[in-house]
Each structure stands twice: as C-alpha cells, then as structure tokens.
C-alpha cells in the first residue's frame, strides 16, 4: 500500500523502507516537526539507500545529528548542574520522560530524540530547598510556566533549555500509581557526580503512554505523535528491557489508560511492525478509535477538520448543559 501522507512516508523511511523517489524536503520537514530528524538520519545511514540519497539531504541530516549530539551534551551538563545543586540541599530528584531515557544511556549525547526541556520531579516538601538551589545556581523562574503539578520552569542564562520542575505527576498519570508502585519502580542511580532516581522500564513505558495519550489528549484528538511511538518501540525491541506486562495490564482497570494502552499497541504493530505479548482481542471501541486514528494519520487535513468539528460539538454540548443546569 502506498503511503498517503507525509507522516506515513516518514514512518516508512524510519522503518527502513526508503524510496529512490523520496521527497527529501518533505521528509526532513516532517521529521523536524516530529522531533525525530536524528532518527531519520540513523535509519538512512543504516540502509542501503544512503548511497542513492540526495547528497545535500544526506549532508543536512548528518549536520542535524551532529547538532543534536552537541545539544544533548549541553543538556546533560544542565542536568548535572541542577542536580548537583539539589543534592547539596539533600534532595534526590527523579528524572522523568526523555531526560530519564537520556540518563540511562552510556553516552547521553547519543539520545536520538530532540528534547525541548528537562523534566525533574521532587516531593512537594522539597520545593523550598530546590527553589533555593535554583536561586544560588542563577536559575530564573519563567513567567506563566506554573501548572497544578508544576511550580514552574527554570532557566539559567547560557543554558540550552529550561528545567521543567514537577512536584507531582499530572493527575491522569498520578491516578494510575500507588505509593507502592513508586517505591518499587523508582531506581536510585549515581553517575557523573550526581545522585538521582529514574523510573524502571515498565514505569517509563506507562508514563510515555499516559503523557502522550492522556495528559496531551491524543486519545481524544486521535493524533499520532511519532516520537512517543518510537520510544515505545525502542523499549520493546531492546533485549535489555524488562517490561512487566502483568503490571502494565493491571493498570488497564482505568478506562482511559485501557484505551490509551491498547491503541498505542495497535499503532506500534500497524505502523512499525512491533508486536507485543498476546493480550485479549481489542474491544469494539478500541478498533473503532484505531480506525479513526489511522484515517487521521493518513489524511491529516481531514483529521484537522474532524477534530475542529469534534471540539466545536463538545463545546456546544457543554454550553447547553450549563444552561439547562441554570434553569
């Protein structure tokens, strides 16, 4: 079947299915929009299509890869700077999302995804000490960066990104996790003179799905964010990864996570050919939502129109409901 959208063509190429007639401007533009240009570069160089690719496109991708590695080195230096300050105050933070994946690599500069910022999680009662550490290190609180689960993002002049500080997980992730889960699945790490925690393989898998599908509402919108899918695929394919499928399945008692989990597994299989241990057949609603998601993935303009109509309908229904309640 011929790929029908730029995102589908990019996905095929990342999977090693390059076409000699590839539109490299489109591929690179889409990869940049999805924050996966370094992944495209590595896929190209690992394929037999590299020698046939447009020289300028190949050189540009290689430059993006070099730039990302340099940025990652600076990001890791930022992580070390912040955590050293925290450790000096007796605080051991938890690295989450992309920062946790980077922290577990032998060489953090080799992390393939483009990171916007660095996410650190601390306990609420540790915030005064952390804020004092930031102040002493020269970090400034960015305006309008606070959320319910985050006291804000901090930036230090001369650094490549901000540190997004969390005092809890977002609500739709936190509701899935017990105190026992956190005690058992946050592992203590020490490297490069800093001490921190990272989620284990299974918890990182859960956070990835929940952050994309629930916190960022991809479940509702039907969007497909390739960078999150690729991270899941890398975890599953890595022979060193130890995913606790039983524990992950147990979290499906939450109906939102059940839909999100099942949909991501179906997309991994359909788009990237990554299979997972057999589970019960997907329910009708999951199959319907998966069909909708594939349709939007292959027809992005149609998908945008559909989501605008859905949002308008939801807003209208909310207004009608409020007026009825006021009667």
Helices and strands as residue ranges (DSSP letters): H 6-14, H 24-33, H 37-45, G 50-52, H 55-88, E 94-96, H 98-103, G 108-110, E 118-121, G 124-126, H 127-137, E 139-141, E 152-156, E 163-166, H 171-174, H 179-185, E 186-191, E 194-199, H 201-210, I 211-215, H 218-221, H 226-237, H 245-250, G 251-253, H 255-272, H 284-298, H 300-326
